């Protein structure tokens, strides 16, 4: 139970830190990093939800969601970096 609680609390802290950073910082790159930190917090919470203890296997559905979310997050980050780079070039 302590592991599940630790992962859940760390996930909530990461999510809140990402929200705070997203609202405070102005540059697009820092906002993108904040979104990725928020995503990592959500992934931690999903892993905490999947944990059932040492005697049982974890729930596979949240783990599948986390793996899919990681792939989507990497793709979205690459797209956002490319769009941000084009915006920087356009402004110059």
Secondary structure, 3 states (H helix, E strand, C coil): CHHHHHHHHHHHHHHHHHHHHHHHCCCHHHHHHHHHHHHHHHHHHHHHHHCCCCCCCCCHHHHHHHHHHHHHHHHHHHHHHHHHHHHHHHHC
